[in-house]
Amino acid sequence: MPPHRTDPDHTGTDWHAQELLLMREVMKLVGRSLAPAFVLREMLHLMSELLGLNRGRMVLADEGIPGQARESRTASIRHAYGLTAGQVASGVYRWGEGITGRVLQTGLPAIVQDVDAEPLFLFRCVPRSQLPPQTVAFLALPIEVNGATIGVLACHRIRSRQRHLNDDLALLRILATLAGQLLQLEQLVAEETRQLEERNAALARALDTSTARYGLIGRSPALLQALGELERVSQSQATVLLLGESGTGKELFARAVHLASGRHDQPFIKVNCSAIPETLFESELFGYERGAFTGANTARAGWFEQANGGTIFLDEIGELPLAMQSKLLRTLQEGTLVRLGGTREVKVNVRLVAATNRDLARDVQAGQFRQDLYYRLNVIPIRLPSLRERREDIRALALHFVNRANQAHERNVHLAPDAMARLEAHDWPGNIRELGNLIERLVLLTDHTRVTAVALERFMPESSPPAPGAVDGPRTSAPQAAPGPAPDALVRDYQSANSHTAEHLRKALDQHQGNQSRAAQSLGLTLRQFSYRLRKAGLR
């Protein structure tokens, strides 16, 4: 900072105090905003108001054409104070042109004591007639970034001012250096932003694979094999049967079949067969006519009619009652249906995608599923891999669920490497559904932003029960003791469909006087799980 001097005239201006005030205000602006445009414009304002360095301007290099000679490049006024819009627009200089162009070319400061006596001074920006009648000086200092001159900081100065020229030059050097640093920072941020955008674009292109197009996450060989089979049959009209354990993403695969087919612009209707009461199956699937039953005041199209031209997905088709299985078979074979209470056949053009976690072949042998319907469904069976068969996808799935839960619940939770390793080591008998549920509980209940393996442990199931039997594998024998709920567990354990014998189920019902909800709770099951086991055991 220049030495402390006071204006020797009668005004008594303390220039040192003015300089300190200017620098303090400029640095406050830098701390408030790193946007160069805002800081540089205010810097020029303060130069004029506090020090009398008027009509300040920042002349910065224009974008050049690749291969363009430096001498033919131009620079324009980008920031100014005390200049009109027309004056700013006229401030364009070639390298070496006039005083400003000379500074751009040489990288050396220029001091013009009298603009009227300097033949190189162009008066391009401000005509002489618009300047004060006194002797006017012009100061221009280079702005450098990485050792290269990229602009000029310039201003007018009344020569007769009672302030030393060296003091002005010293301050302008500091401000030019600060301007260069701000512009360099802007370039670095712009370059980082450009690289991030390119990286994001590359990731977006990479994710524009089959899995990403269908909303499936992962690149494990088991997943890609199932997806490859799906794509090979997607353009056909054949029925697809999705097999696999509960929670493996059958609905997403069914939607992928639809999206990959020529029907992707038509309806996609999903129906969970286990969620429909047995008495409502026919009216829900095939619709009904007015007056078909009490309360049927108007006719209604069923799910098959609503899916006409598109795809219908029947999830848990193994739960379909035997009486409905024959009607479904007729619709699939003939492409027609008759509404409940109706007599007219309605033609439908629907592709069926079915899914089950049951062994339908065994159900056929047990007389619980029609053999002809089984063969009609089992045209193209695709087995979906369990999560333990695609452990390399657990990390990507966990990150997806964490991001989704963070956005939904406005949290900022992330998993430490050891926590991610713990997730990858778990068997996940409930597959993707279990992982997603655990992550959501974790995001909601954790007290830490960064979750370690130790913090994660209290959210994990206390034990890893055997996974539900895959549809293509042998059924496990029923355990001798009925498991009960873990009293302090935050997450309900996933249990095999054969986890309780018929005797255990009957005893639980007897103990609770036939109340299924309480019987299910005593065995650590949901009501739906308990009802399913009752039907499977032939107790309903």
ZAMARGU-4260 file (C-alpha; in steps of 0.2 Angstrom, whole numbers, plus 5000, padded with zeros to 4 digits):
<rodrens>
0) 5000/5000/5000 | 5007/5017/4996 | 5014/5028/5011 | 5002/5039/5020 | 4999/5055/5012
5) 4987/5069/5014 | 4981/5081/5001 | 4992/5097/5003 | 4978/5108/4997 | 4964/5115/5008
10) 4952/5101/5006 | 4962/5090/5018 | 4957/5074/5010 | 4965/5059/5018 | 4970/5048/5003
15) 4977/5034/5013 | 4960/5032/5022 | 4951/5033/5005 | 4962/5019/4998 | 4959/5008/5014
20) 4941/5011/5012 | 4941/5006/4994 | 4951/4990/4997 | 4940/4985/5012 | 4924/4988/5002
25) 4931/4978/4987 | 4936/4963/4998 | 4919/4963/5006 | 4912/4962/4989 | 4923/4947/4985
30) 4918/4939/5001 | 4900/4941/4996 | 4901/4936/4978 | 4914/4928/4967 | 4905/4933/4952
35) 4918/4944/4943 | 4905/4955/4934 | 4897/4961/4950 | 4914/4964/4959 | 4923/4972/4945
40) 4909/4984/4941 | 4908/4990/4959 | 4927/4991/4959 | 4926/5004/4945 | 4912/5013/4954
45) 4923/5015/4970 | 4938/5020/4960 | 4928/5035/4954 | 4919/5040/4970 | 4933/5038/4982
50) 4949/5042/4972 | 4943/5052/4957 | 4949/5039/4944 | 4934/5042/4932 | 4927/5033/4917
55) 4935/5017/4923 | 4933/5002/4911 | 4939/4984/4910 | 4943/4979/4892 | 4944/4960/4890
60) 4949/4949/4876 | 4935/4943/4864 | 4933/4925/4860 | 4945/4921/4846 | 4943/4910/4831
65) 4954/4894/4832 | 4970/4897/4823 | 4967/4916/4822 | 4983/4927/4823 | 4985/4936/4839
70) 4987/4953/4830 | 4969/4951/4822 | 4961/4947/4838 | 4950/4960/4847 | 4946/4966/4865
75) 4930/4975/4871 | 4924/4984/4886 | 4915/4972/4897 | 4913/4982/4913 | 4913/5001/4915
80) 4908/5015/4926 | 4904/5033/4920 | 4901/5027/4902 | 4885/5027/4892 | 4880/5011/4883
85) 4885/5019/4867 | 4902/5023/4873 | 4904/5005/4880 | 4899/4998/4863 | 4912/5008/4854
90) 4926/5002/4865 | 4933/4988/4854 | 4951/4987/4850 | 4963/4976/4840 | 4979/4970/4848
95) 4992/4984/4846 | 4979/4997/4841 | 4980/5014/4851 | 4985/5015/4869 | 4974/5001/4875
100) 4979/4989/4861 | 4997/4993/4865 | 4995/4987/4883 | 4986/4971/4877 | 5001/4968/4865
105) 5015/4972/4876 | 5008/4968/4893 | 5016/4984/4900 | 5007/4998/4908 | 5004/5014/4899
110) 5004/5032/4907 | 4997/5046/4896 | 5000/5062/4905 | 4990/5072/4892 | 4978/5064/4880
115) 4978/5079/4869 | 4997/5077/4866 | 4997/5059/4863 | 4995/5054/4844 | 4991/5036/4849
120) 4976/5040/4859 | 4961/5037/4849 | 4947/5045/4858 | 4937/5030/4852 | 4926/5028/4868
125) 4924/5046/4874 | 4926/5060/4862 | 4937/5075/4868 | 4922/5086/4868 | 4914/5076/4882
130) 4930/5076/4893 | 4934/5090/4906 | 4943/5105/4898 | 4957/5103/4910 | 4972/5092/4905
135) 4966/5074/4906 | 4978/5059/4909 | 4975/5041/4905 | 4981/5026/4914 | 4980/5009/4907
140) 4987/4993/4916 | 4987/4975/4910 | 4976/4962/4918 | 4985/4945/4917 | 4980/4927/4920
145) 4993/4913/4920 | 5006/4925/4914 | 4996/4930/4898 | 4988/4947/4896 | 4969/4945/4894
150) 4963/4963/4897 | 4966/4981/4902 | 4961/4991/4918 | 4960/5009/4912 | 4953/5026/4918
155) 4954/5045/4916 | 4963/5056/4928 | 4963/5075/4930 | 4981/5079/4929 | 4980/5094/4941
160) 4973/5083/4956 | 4983/5085/4972 | 4987/5067/4973 | 5003/5058/4968 | 5002/5049/4951
165) 5013/5035/4959 | 4999/5032/4972 | 4986/5030/4959 | 4997/5018/4949 | 5001/5008/4964
170) 4983/5005/4969 | 4978/5002/4951 | 4992/4988/4950 | 4984/4980/4965 | 4966/4981/4958
175) 4972/4974/4941 | 4980/4959/4950 | 4964/4956/4960 | 4954/4957/4944 | 4965/4945/4935
180) 4963/4933/4950 | 4944/4934/4949 | 4944/4931/4931 | 4956/4916/4933 | 4944/4909/4946
185) 4930/4912/4934 | 4939/4902/4921 | 4943/4888/4933 | 4925/4887/4938 | 4919/4887/4920
190) 4932/4874/4915 | 4927/4863/4930 | 4908/4866/4926 | 4912/4861/4907 | 4921/4845/4913
195) 4907/4840/4925 | 4894/4843/4911 | 4905/4832/4899 | 4906/4819/4912 | 4888/4820/4916
200) 4884/4819/4897 | 4896/4804/4896 | 4887/4795/4911 | 4870/4799/4903 | 4876/4791/4887
205) 4883/4776/4897 | 4867/4775/4906 | 4857/4775/4890 | 4859/4756/4889 | 4846/4743/4890
210) 4845/4744/4909 | 4844/4763/4911 | 4831/4764/4897 | 4820/4752/4907 | 4823/4759/4924
215) 4833/4744/4930 | 4849/4747/4940 | 4864/4736/4939 | 4876/4729/4926 | 4879/4711/4934
220) 4880/4697/4921 | 4864/4689/4929 | 4854/4704/4927 | 4860/4707/4909 | 4857/4689/4904
225) 4839/4691/4910 | 4837/4708/4901 | 4845/4700/4885 | 4832/4686/4885 | 4818/4700/4888
230) 4824/4710/4873 | 4825/4695/4861 | 4807/4691/4864 | 4800/4709/4867 | 4795/4711/4848
235) 4785/4695/4848 | 4767/4693/4855 | 4771/4678/4865 | 4766/4677/4883 | 4781/4680/4895
240) 4781/4672/4912 | 4793/4680/4925 | 4800/4668/4938 | 4810/4672/4953 | 4809/4676/4972
245) 4799/4690/4979 | 4806/4707/4978 | 4817/4704/4963 | 4809/4718/4952 | 4796/4708/4942
250) 4785/4723/4939 | 4800/4733/4932 | 4804/4719/4921 | 4786/4717/4915 | 4786/4736/4911
255) 4802/4733/4902 | 4794/4720/4891 | 4780/4733/4887 | 4792/4747/4883 | 4803/4736/4872
260) 4789/4730/4862 | 4779/4738/4848 | 4765/4741/4860 | 4775/4754/4871 | 4763/4768/4866
265) 4748/4758/4872 | 4741/4755/4889 | 4751/4745/4902 | 4739/4738/4915 | 4746/4730/4931
270) 4735/4718/4942 | 4741/4710/4958 | 4731/4694/4959 | 4734/4692/4977 | 4726/4708/4982
275) 4709/4705/4974 | 4696/4696/4984 | 4691/4679/4976 | 4673/4685/4973 | 4679/4700/4963
280) 4691/4692/4951 | 4679/4690/4937 | 4672/4708/4937 | 4689/4716/4940 | 4698/4706/4925
285) 4683/4705/4913 | 4672/4719/4918 | 4653/4718/4921 | 4637/4724/4913 | 4624/4735/4921
290) 4613/4725/4933 | 4625/4711/4934 | 4624/4712/4953 | 4617/4723/4966 | 4625/4740/4965
295) 4631/4738/4946 | 4622/4754/4941 | 4633/4756/4925 | 4643/4744/4914 | 4662/4744/4917
300) 4676/4738/4907 | 4688/4726/4916 | 4707/4726/4916 | 4708/4716/4900 | 4698/4728/4890
305) 4707/4743/4897 | 4723/4735/4891 | 4717/4732/4874 | 4731/4735/4861 | 4744/4736/4875
310) 4750/4724/4889 | 4743/4717/4905 | 4754/4712/4919 | 4746/4699/4931 | 4757/4698/4946
315) 4757/4683/4958 | 4746/4674/4945 | 4748/4658/4956 | 4735/4665/4967 | 4722/4665/4954
320) 4707/4654/4959 | 4704/4638/4949 | 4688/4644/4942 | 4696/4660/4935 | 4710/4650/4927
325) 4699/4642/4915 | 4691/4659/4910 | 4708/4667/4908 | 4714/4652/4897 | 4699/4655/4886
330) 4703/4674/4884 | 4721/4670/4880 | 4717/4657/4867 | 4702/4665/4858 | 4706/4684/4861
335) 4688/4687/4867 | 4680/4689/4884 | 4662/4690/4891 | 4658/4703/4904 | 4650/4697/4920
340) 4631/4697/4917 | 4634/4699/4898 | 4631/4688/4883 | 4641/4697/4870 | 4659/4692/4866
345) 4671/4707/4866 | 4687/4705/4856 | 4703/4711/4865 | 4721/4711/4858 | 4732/4710/4874
350) 4749/4704/4877 | 4750/4695/4894 | 4765/4696/4905 | 4763/4685/4921 | 4774/4683/4936
355) 4775/4672/4951 | 4787/4667/4965 | 4778/4650/4966 | 4783/4633/4958 | 4769/4632/4946
360) 4774/4615/4940 | 4772/4608/4958 | 4756/4617/4959 | 4750/4608/4943 | 4755/4591/4951
365) 4746/4596/4967 | 4730/4600/4957 | 4731/4619/4963 | 4735/4626/4945 | 4727/4621/4928
370) 4740/4611/4918 | 4733/4619/4901 | 4735/4636/4908 | 4752/4633/4914 | 4758/4627/4897
375) 4749/4643/4889 | 4759/4654/4901 | 4775/4645/4901 | 4779/4650/4883 | 4794/4661/4887
380) 4799/4659/4905 | 4812/4672/4911 | 4820/4669/4928 | 4825/4685/4937 | 4841/4684/4948
385) 4840/4686/4967 | 4850/4700/4974 | 4863/4688/4981 | 4866/4682/4964 | 4870/4700/4958
390) 4880/4707/4973 | 4890/4718/4962 | 4874/4728/4959 | 4870/4731/4978 | 4881/4747/4979
395) 4872/4755/4964 | 4855/4750/4971 | 4860/4756/4988 | 4866/4773/4981 | 4850/4774/4971
400) 4839/4771/4986 | 4849/4783/4997 | 4847/4797/4984 | 4829/4794/4982 | 4825/4794/5001
405) 4836/4809/5003 | 4826/4819/4990 | 4809/4813/4997 | 4813/4816/5015 | 4825/4831/5013
410) 4839/4823/5021 | 4858/4822/5017 | 4863/4804/5022 | 4877/4795/5014 | 4885/4778/5017
415) 4903/4776/5023 | 4913/4763/5013 | 4912/4750/5028 | 4893/4752/5028 | 4893/4749/5009
420) 4903/4733/5012 | 4891/4727/5025 | 4877/4729/5014 | 4886/4719/5000 | 4890/4705/5012
425) 4871/4703/5017 | 4861/4689/5008 | 4845/4700/5006 | 4832/4686/5007 | 4819/4700/5003
430) 4830/4705/4988 | 4828/4723/4981 | 4812/4727/4991 | 4821/4723/5007 | 4836/4733/5003
435) 4825/4748/4998 | 4815/4747/5014 | 4830/4746/5025 | 4838/4761/5016 | 4822/4772/5018
440) 4821/4767/5037 | 4840/4771/5038 | 4838/4789/5030 | 4823/4793/5041 | 4829/4786/5058
445) 4848/4788/5058 | 4855/4802/5069 | 4871/4804/5058 | 4874/4811/5041 | 4888/4799/5037
450) 4882/4781/5042 | 4896/4769/5046 | 4895/4750/5047 | 4892/4752/5066 | 4878/4764/5064
455) 4870/4753/5051 | 4871/4737/5061 | 4855/4742/5072 | 4845/4743/5056 | 4850/4727/5049
460) 4840/4711/5052 | 4846/4702/5068 | 4849/4686/5058 | 4849/4681/5040 | 4835/4668/5038
465) 4835/4657/5023 | 4829/4665/5007 | 4812/4660/5000 | 4814/4645/4989 | 4817/4649/4971
470) 4804/4644/4959 | 4816/4632/4950 | 4823/4624/4965 | 4817/4611/4978 | 4806/4617/4992
475) 4814/4618/5009 | 4807/4607/5022 | 4796/4616/5036 | 4806/4620/5051 | 4801/4611/5067
480) 4798/4627/5077 | 4788/4641/5072 | 4798/4657/5072 | 4791/4672/5081 | 4794/4691/5079
485) 4811/4698/5085 | 4805/4710/5099 | 4817/4724/5096 | 4820/4722/5078 | 4818/4738/5067
490) 4815/4728/5051 | 4804/4713/5050 | 4814/4697/5044 | 4809/4690/5027 | 4804/4672/5030
495) 4802/4657/5018 | 4785/4653/5011 | 4787/4636/5020 | 4792/4644/5037 | 4777/4637/5046
500) 4769/4620/5046 | 4750/4618/5044 | 4750/4612/5063 | 4758/4628/5068 | 4746/4639/5059
505) 4731/4629/5066 | 4737/4631/5083 | 4740/4649/5081 | 4722/4651/5075 | 4715/4640/5090
510) 4725/4651/5102 | 4717/4667/5096 | 4699/4660/5093 | 4701/4661/5074 | 4707/4679/5074
515) 4719/4679/5059 | 4727/4696/5063 | 4732/4691/5080 | 4737/4674/5075 | 4748/4681/5061
520) 4756/4694/5074 | 4760/4680/5086 | 4770/4671/5072 | 4779/4686/5066 | 4769/4687/5050
525) 4759/4700/5041 | 4740/4696/5038 | 4744/4693/5020 | 4758/4681/5023 | 4747/4672/5036
530) 4733/4671/5024 | 4744/4665/5010 | 4751/4651/5021 | 4733/4646/5026 | 4728/4644/5008
535) 4744/4634/5004 | 4741/4622/5018 | 4723/4619/5013 | 4716/4627/5028 | 4705/4640/5019
</rodrens>
